[in-house]
Amino acid sequence: MSPVRAAQPSEHPYVESIATILSGEPIVKGTRTPVRAIAEHWKFGEAPEAIARKLPHLRLAQIFDALGYYDDHRDDIERYIALNRVPVND
């Protein structure tokens, strides 16, 4: 008989990817808020607390976890940011 193993907690418990939501782009679990949106606020110099005020449906723990996910998967999230960039007409 094999030993029973406890489930391992997710490295990023507040981030998930669901194929039918934003084509599988990483989102904050239970929302449609993409990690890239939080990462963009962070890149513009906003503190997590300020991001929470702008996205009041998110808890601070979710924002910190999304930023951790961004740090661990920077290339992927940067690709989503580039794909979703709105062109500016001069």
C-alpha angles and dihedrals in degrees: 000000000000119000118259111248124207117238112262114237116243116261087228107026095179097052127077140161120220118184093220095051116073089337092291097309111155111267137177105272114263093015139074091235109125120222087233090066091057092043091053092053088050092049089053088059100259118149118233090252090056090048089053090054091052093044101037094171088070127077120225091248090058091051093049091048091050089051090050089051090050090052092050094045102029097145093052094047092045088054090054090048091052092046091052098042112126111228115240117223113216 
